[in-house]
Amino acid sequence: MTPQQRIRLARRHCGLSQAALGAAVGVQRSAVGHWEAARGKYPSVAHLREIAMVTGVQFEWLATGRGTMSLSADTALDSVAAADALLVDDPLELRLLVAFREAPTRSKAPLVEVVEQLAQLRTGRGRGKPASV
């Protein structure tokens, strides 16, 4: 099975259209069409990772064809990020977190930079480096 066929199979397996997968990954529908075309372009590793996460398939299977397509129950549980547990009590923090998660991938870094700059202005830290996390 080709990489293009694995991407199509993963998308169809989770019931997404090309447009829906594109939106979830942060690309246009046409990019997904290119990835699935017989002689189409191969997505970047970052996009493959996003496709695997969105569709719930093993990254290794999607990238190489090795292993199984579906996540085992243990792997699926281990794949849940700690941040996805929503251990947020502050409603404003929750709004910020939800907005960040719903933003297209290419918009996430600029969003973080804007928030860091606003925080620096509010706390009077000036224009130095943002606090390390």
N, CA and C atoms as a LAMMPS dump frame, in Angstrom:
ITEM: TIMESTEP
0
ITEM: NUMBER OF ATOMS
399
ITEM: BOX BOUNDS ff ff ff
-5.0000000000000000e+02 5.0000000000000000e+02
-5.0000000000000000e+02 5.0000000000000000e+02
-5.0000000000000000e+02 5.0000000000000000e+02
ITEM: ATOMS id mol type element x y z
1 1 1 N 0.85 -1.18 0
2 1 2 C 0 0 0
3 1 3 C 0.896 1.243 0
4 2 1 N 0.555 2.209 -0.812
5 2 2 C 1.364 3.427 -0.931
6 2 3 C 1.047 4.388 0.23
7 3 1 N 1.937 5.35 0.482
8 3 2 C 1.642 6.356 1.506
9 3 3 C 0.338 7.104 1.212
10 4 1 N 0.099 7.39 -0.07
11 4 2 C -1.12 8.102 -0.45
12 4 3 C -2.36 7.28 -0.109
13 5 1 N -2.299 5.981 -0.335
14 5 2 C -3.428 5.107 -0.015
15 5 3 C -3.637 5.01 1.494
16 6 1 N -2.547 5.011 2.265
17 6 2 C -2.685 4.952 3.724
18 6 3 C -3.333 6.227 4.266
19 7 1 N -2.966 7.371 3.709
20 7 2 C -3.584 8.631 4.146
21 7 3 C -5.08 8.612 3.835
22 8 1 N -5.441 8.189 2.624
23 8 2 C -6.852 8.115 2.241
24 8 3 C -7.606 7.143 3.143
25 9 1 N -7.013 5.973 3.391
26 9 2 C -7.657 4.969 4.231
27 9 3 C -7.854 5.493 5.65
28 10 1 N -6.847 6.142 6.206
29 10 2 C -6.962 6.696 7.558
30 10 3 C -8.07 7.743 7.618
31 11 1 N -8.114 8.611 6.609
32 11 2 C -9.146 9.659 6.576
33 11 3 C -10.535 9.058 6.489
34 12 1 N -10.705 8.107 5.593
35 12 2 C -12.019 7.484 5.422
36 12 3 C -12.413 6.653 6.639
37 13 1 N -11.427 6.006 7.249
38 13 2 C -11.682 5.164 8.426
39 13 3 C -12.3 5.979 9.569
40 14 1 N -11.859 7.221 9.706
41 14 2 C -12.416 8.04 10.797
42 14 3 C -13.577 8.905 10.317
43 15 1 N -13.975 8.76 9.04
44 15 2 C -15.168 9.433 8.544
45 15 3 C -15.005 10.903 8.229
46 16 1 N -13.808 11.326 7.853
47 16 2 C -13.581 12.729 7.54
48 16 3 C -13.538 12.956 6.029
49 17 1 N -14.008 14.111 5.623
50 17 2 C -13.843 14.523 4.231
51 17 3 C -12.432 15.098 4.08
52 18 1 N -12.02 15.318 2.848
53 18 2 C -10.725 15.951 2.633
54 18 3 C -10.709 17.351 3.252
55 19 1 N -11.808 18.06 3.121
56 19 2 C -11.886 19.411 3.688
57 19 3 C -11.79 19.377 5.21
58 20 1 N -12.458 18.413 5.835
59 20 2 C -12.432 18.319 7.297
60 20 3 C -11.042 17.944 7.794
61 21 1 N -10.377 17.012 7.114
62 21 2 C -9.018 16.647 7.518
63 21 3 C -8.082 17.831 7.315
64 22 1 N -8.233 18.517 6.199
65 22 2 C -7.407 19.695 5.956
66 22 3 C -7.569 20.731 7.053
67 23 1 N -8.809 20.996 7.437
68 23 2 C -9.063 21.976 8.497
69 23 3 C -8.439 21.53 9.813
70 24 1 N -8.538 20.243 10.124
71 24 2 C -7.983 19.729 11.379
72 24 3 C -6.461 19.783 11.391
73 25 1 N -5.851 19.63 10.228
74 25 2 C -4.388 19.624 10.126
75 25 3 C -3.842 21.033 9.893
76 26 1 N -4.69 21.939 9.427
77 26 2 C -4.268 23.313 9.187
78 26 3 C -3.805 23.578 7.771
79 27 1 N -4.38 22.819 6.81
80 27 2 C -4.045 23.023 5.394
81 27 3 C -5.344 23.109 4.59
82 28 1 N -5.222 23.472 3.341
83 28 2 C -6.372 23.526 2.448
84 28 3 C -6.791 22.116 2.028
85 29 1 N -8.037 21.968 1.586
86 29 2 C -8.512 20.675 1.093
87 29 3 C -7.659 20.187 -0.065
88 30 1 N -7.208 21.111 -0.891
89 30 2 C -6.401 20.725 -2.048
90 30 3 C -5.094 20.049 -1.638
91 31 1 N -4.522 20.44 -0.508
92 31 2 C -3.292 19.786 -0.028
93 31 3 C -3.573 18.322 0.303
94 32 1 N -4.708 18.061 0.954
95 32 2 C -5.082 16.678 1.259
96 32 3 C -5.283 15.909 -0.039
97 33 1 N -5.91 16.533 -1.019
98 33 2 C -6.084 15.9 -2.323
99 33 3 C -4.748 15.538 -2.961
100 34 1 N -3.773 16.436 -2.837
101 34 2 C -2.434 16.146 -3.377
102 34 3 C -1.79 14.987 -2.634
103 35 1 N -1.959 14.953 -1.303
104 35 2 C -1.364 13.874 -0.507
105 35 3 C -1.958 12.52 -0.883
106 36 1 N -3.235 12.517 -1.286
107 36 2 C -3.915 11.261 -1.594
108 36 3 C -3.823 10.867 -3.066
109 37 1 N -3.393 11.769 -3.922
110 37 2 C -3.299 11.475 -5.353
111 37 3 C -2.224 10.419 -5.609
112 38 1 N -2.434 9.611 -6.649
113 38 2 C -1.512 8.507 -6.958
114 38 3 C -0.066 8.978 -7.087
115 39 1 N 0.144 10.11 -7.691
116 39 2 C 1.501 10.656 -7.819
117 39 3 C 1.612 11.977 -7.067
118 40 1 N 0.889 12.049 -5.978
119 40 2 C 0.829 13.287 -5.217
120 40 3 C 2.055 13.534 -4.371
121 41 1 N 2.078 14.701 -3.789
122 41 2 C 3.172 15.103 -2.915
123 41 3 C 3.035 14.397 -1.57
124 42 1 N 4.16 14.217 -0.919
125 42 2 C 4.179 13.579 0.391
126 42 3 C 4.131 14.673 1.458
127 43 1 N 3.283 14.545 2.476
128 43 2 C 3.206 15.586 3.504
129 43 3 C 4.469 15.634 4.355
130 44 1 N 4.676 16.757 5.004
131 44 2 C 5.806 16.883 5.927
132 44 3 C 5.595 15.95 7.114
133 45 1 N 6.64 15.719 7.871
134 45 2 C 6.537 14.872 9.066
135 45 3 C 5.558 15.491 10.054
136 46 1 N 5.587 16.815 10.183
137 46 2 C 4.657 17.489 11.099
138 46 3 C 3.208 17.253 10.665
139 47 1 N 2.953 17.33 9.368
140 47 2 C 1.591 17.086 8.882
141 47 3 C 1.213 15.614 9.048
142 48 1 N 2.159 14.702 8.813
143 48 2 C 1.868 13.276 9.028
144 48 3 C 1.49 13.023 10.481
145 49 1 N 2.214 13.677 11.39
146 49 2 C 1.911 13.527 12.817
147 49 3 C 0.498 14.009 13.115
148 50 1 N 0.148 15.163 12.569
149 50 2 C -1.199 15.704 12.766
150 50 3 C -2.257 14.772 12.177
151 51 1 N -1.996 14.241 10.977
152 51 2 C -2.943 13.323 10.341
153 51 3 C -3.147 12.097 11.221
154 52 1 N -2.048 11.543 11.733
155 52 2 C -2.139 10.361 12.598
156 52 3 C -2.951 10.667 13.847
157 53 1 N -2.704 11.832 14.457
158 53 2 C -3.439 12.187 15.674
159 53 3 C -4.919 12.397 15.388
160 54 1 N -5.218 13.116 14.322
161 54 2 C -6.615 13.427 13.981
162 54 3 C -7.391 12.16 13.626
163 55 1 N -6.741 11.266 12.872
164 55 2 C -7.441 10.067 12.396
165 55 3 C -7.348 8.894 13.369
166 56 1 N -6.484 9.009 14.384
167 56 2 C -6.369 7.949 15.39
168 56 3 C -5.657 6.703 14.903
169 57 1 N -4.683 6.887 14.001
170 57 2 C -3.914 5.733 13.521
171 57 3 C -2.481 5.841 14.03
172 58 1 N -1.782 4.724 13.968
173 58 2 C -0.381 4.692 14.372
174 58 3 C 0.445 5.538 13.406
175 59 1 N 1.304 6.389 13.945
176 59 2 C 2.164 7.215 13.105
177 59 3 C 3.071 6.342 12.245
178 60 1 N 3.671 5.312 12.842
179 60 2 C 4.589 4.457 12.085
180 60 3 C 3.88 3.807 10.895
181 61 1 N 2.66 3.335 11.122
182 61 2 C 1.909 2.727 10.014
183 61 3 C 1.659 3.754 8.917
184 62 1 N 1.233 4.945 9.321
185 62 2 C 0.921 5.979 8.341
186 62 3 C 2.171 6.373 7.547
187 63 1 N 3.296 6.515 8.23
188 63 2 C 4.518 6.979 7.574
189 63 3 C 5.227 5.901 6.767
190 64 1 N 5.198 4.648 7.266
191 64 2 C 6.026 3.608 6.637
192 64 3 C 5.25 2.396 6.149
193 65 1 N 4.044 2.192 6.662
194 65 2 C 3.29 0.99 6.33
195 65 3 C 3.583 -0.173 7.264
196 66 1 N 4.53 0.005 8.175
197 66 2 C 4.855 -1.058 9.13
198 66 3 C 3.928 -0.983 10.332
199 67 1 N 3.718 -2.127 10.957
200 67 2 C 2.875 -2.17 12.148
201 67 3 C 1.405 -2.226 11.794
202 68 1 N 0.59 -1.92 12.783
203 68 2 C -0.856 -1.957 12.578
204 68 3 C -1.393 -0.55 12.379
205 69 1 N -2.51 -0.473 11.708
206 69 2 C -3.121 0.824 11.445
207 69 3 C -3.693 1.435 12.717
208 70 1 N -4.465 0.659 13.439
209 70 2 C -5.181 1.194 14.598
210 70 3 C -4.314 1.201 15.84
211 71 1 N -4.609 2.141 16.707
212 71 2 C -3.944 2.205 18.002
213 71 3 C -4.484 1.098 18.892
214 72 1 N -3.594 0.458 19.636
215 72 2 C -4.063 -0.497 20.638
216 72 3 C -4.711 0.297 21.764
217 73 1 N -5.472 -0.367 22.62
218 73 2 C -6.15 0.33 23.723
219 73 3 C -5.127 1.001 24.638
220 74 1 N -4.019 0.312 24.93
221 74 2 C -2.984 0.893 25.799
222 74 3 C -2.338 2.11 25.153
223 75 1 N -2.025 2.005 23.866
224 75 2 C -1.402 3.122 23.168
225 75 3 C -2.353 4.3 23.096
226 76 1 N -3.622 4.032 22.858
227 76 2 C -4.6 5.123 22.792
228 76 3 C -4.667 5.871 24.113
229 77 1 N -4.638 5.148 25.227
230 77 2 C -4.659 5.802 26.537
231 77 3 C -3.373 6.572 26.786
232 78 1 N -2.233 5.992 26.389
233 78 2 C -0.955 6.665 26.572
234 78 3 C -0.818 7.882 25.684
235 79 1 N -1.583 7.947 24.605
236 79 2 C -1.477 9.04 23.652
237 79 3 C -2.232 10.287 24.098
238 80 1 N -3.04 10.181 25.136
239 80 2 C -3.783 11.34 25.613
240 80 3 C -2.819 12.259 26.338
241 81 1 N -2.652 13.453 25.797
242 81 2 C -1.747 14.416 26.417
243 81 3 C -2.304 14.855 27.759
244 82 1 N -1.407 15.172 28.69
245 82 2 C -1.832 15.628 30.016
246 82 3 C -2.689 16.883 29.896
247 83 1 N -2.361 17.751 28.952
248 83 2 C -3.136 18.982 28.773
249 83 3 C -4.563 18.689 28.343
250 84 1 N -4.789 17.548 27.69
251 84 2 C -6.127 17.198 27.248
252 84 3 C -7.031 16.782 28.402
253 85 1 N -6.467 16.608 29.576
254 85 2 C -7.27 16.227 30.733
255 85 3 C -8.124 17.394 31.217
256 86 1 N -7.841 18.594 30.712
257 86 2 C -8.572 19.811 31.083
258 86 3 C -8.623 20.01 32.592
259 87 1 N -7.456 20.089 33.188
260 87 2 C -7.34 20.36 34.612
261 87 3 C -7.239 21.86 34.841
262 88 1 N -8.088 22.603 34.157
263 88 2 C -8.068 24.055 34.201
264 88 3 C -9.295 24.53 34.964
265 89 1 N -9.054 25.321 36.001
266 89 2 C -10.163 25.829 36.805
267 89 3 C -10.604 27.231 36.382
268 90 1 N -9.68 28.042 35.905
269 90 2 C -9.966 29.423 35.536
270 90 3 C -10.679 29.467 34.18
271 91 1 N -11.886 30.034 34.116
272 91 2 C -12.634 30.084 32.856
273 91 3 C -11.899 30.836 31.748
274 92 1 N -11.17 31.907 32.082
275 92 2 C -10.426 32.641 31.06
276 92 3 C -9.266 31.804 30.518
277 93 1 N -8.589 31.088 31.41
278 93 2 C -7.507 30.211 30.97
279 93 3 C -8.052 29.11 30.063
280 94 1 N -9.221 28.603 30.411
281 94 2 C -9.843 27.568 29.594
282 94 3 C -10.196 28.112 28.207
283 95 1 N -10.716 29.337 28.144
284 95 2 C -11.027 29.947 26.848
285 95 3 C -9.773 30.091 25.997
286 96 1 N -8.682 30.501 26.624
287 96 2 C -7.421 30.653 25.915
288 96 3 C -6.92 29.305 25.399
289 97 1 N -7.007 28.294 26.244
290 97 2 C -6.562 26.954 25.857
291 97 3 C -7.406 26.398 24.711
292 98 1 N -8.714 26.556 24.78
293 98 2 C -9.602 26.071 23.723
294 98 3 C -9.327 26.809 22.419
295 99 1 N -9.148 28.129 22.49
296 99 2 C -8.859 28.909 21.28
297 99 3 C -7.542 28.459 20.657
298 100 1 N -6.536 28.193 21.485
299 100 2 C -5.246 27.724 20.969
300 100 3 C -5.395 26.378 20.284
301 101 1 N -6.109 25.449 20.914
302 101 2 C -6.271 24.117 20.342
303 101 3 C -7.068 24.135 19.045
304 102 1 N -7.996 25.059 18.903
305 102 2 C -8.822 25.123 17.702
306 102 3 C -8.165 25.913 16.579
307 103 1 N -7.076 26.609 16.881
308 103 2 C -6.388 27.417 15.863
309 103 3 C -5.669 26.502 14.877
310 104 1 N -5.567 26.934 13.626
311 104 2 C -4.781 26.158 12.656
312 104 3 C -3.333 26.051 13.129
313 105 1 N -2.673 24.984 12.783
314 105 2 C -1.304 24.732 13.226
315 105 3 C -0.391 25.909 12.935
316 106 1 N -0.515 26.491 11.753
317 106 2 C 0.376 27.597 11.376
318 106 3 C 0.12 28.867 12.19
319 107 1 N -0.983 28.952 12.892
320 107 2 C -1.31 30.144 13.681
321 107 3 C -0.913 30.021 15.14
322 108 1 N -0.535 28.85 15.573
323 108 2 C -0.288 28.636 17.008
324 108 3 C 0.928 29.395 17.532
325 109 1 N 2.039 29.364 16.827
326 109 2 C 3.235 30.076 17.295
327 109 3 C 2.986 31.583 17.389
328 110 1 N 2.376 32.209 16.366
329 110 2 C 2.087 33.643 16.501
330 110 3 C 1.144 33.95 17.667
331 111 1 N 0.186 33.078 17.929
332 111 2 C -0.715 33.296 19.069
333 111 3 C 0.059 33.305 20.381
334 112 1 N 0.969 32.361 20.536
335 112 2 C 1.774 32.29 21.762
336 112 3 C 2.631 33.545 21.894
337 113 1 N 3.214 34.005 20.787
338 113 2 C 4.056 35.2 20.83
339 113 3 C 3.255 36.428 21.249
340 114 1 N 2.045 36.561 20.747
341 114 2 C 1.197 37.701 21.118
342 114 3 C 0.88 37.66 22.612
343 115 1 N 0.508 36.485 23.113
344 115 2 C 0.173 36.36 24.533
345 115 3 C 1.398 36.653 25.39
346 116 1 N 2.574 36.159 24.978
347 116 2 C 3.805 36.439 25.737
348 116 3 C 4.113 37.932 25.76
349 117 1 N 3.942 38.607 24.617
350 117 2 C 4.195 40.047 24.562
351 117 3 C 3.227 40.808 25.453
352 118 1 N 1.959 40.426 25.427
353 118 2 C 0.977 41.085 26.297
354 118 3 C 1.31 40.864 27.766
355 119 1 N 1.728 39.654 28.105
356 119 2 C 2.086 39.356 29.493
357 119 3 C 3.294 40.177 29.922
358 120 1 N 4.263 40.354 29.051
359 120 2 C 5.441 41.155 29.374
360 120 3 C 5.059 42.608 29.622
361 121 1 N 4.151 43.137 28.805
362 121 2 C 3.701 44.514 28.984
363 121 3 C 2.964 44.687 30.308
364 122 1 N 2.114 43.719 30.646
365 122 2 C 1.322 43.801 31.879
366 122 3 C 2.173 43.669 33.13
367 123 1 N 3.216 42.832 33.054
368 123 2 C 4.035 42.588 34.249
369 123 3 C 5.232 43.512 34.32
370 124 1 N 5.44 44.326 33.287
371 124 2 C 6.537 45.289 33.298
372 124 3 C 7.907 44.667 33.088
373 125 1 N 7.933 43.474 32.513
374 125 2 C 9.227 42.826 32.273
375 125 3 C 9.962 43.43 31.09
376 126 1 N 9.315 44.324 30.373
377 126 2 C 9.981 44.957 29.25
378 126 3 C 10.089 44.067 28.041
379 127 1 N 11.139 44.295 27.275
380 127 2 C 11.275 43.589 25.995
381 127 3 C 12.291 42.466 26.053
382 128 1 N 12.615 41.999 27.199
383 128 2 C 13.569 40.895 27.321
384 128 3 C 12.974 39.595 26.853
385 129 1 N 13.719 38.538 27.051
386 129 2 C 13.253 37.223 26.664
387 129 3 C 12.034 36.833 27.471
388 130 1 N 11.096 36.083 26.879
389 130 2 C 9.951 35.611 27.655
390 130 3 C 10.422 34.622 28.715
391 131 1 N 9.676 34.55 29.776
392 131 2 C 10.023 33.621 30.853
393 131 3 C 10.026 32.203 30.315
394 132 1 N 11.006 31.418 30.751
395 132 2 C 11.051 30.026 30.296
396 132 3 C 9.978 29.219 30.975
397 133 1 N 9.509 28.221 30.262
398 133 2 C 8.408 27.411 30.752
399 133 3 C 8.932 26.25 31.53
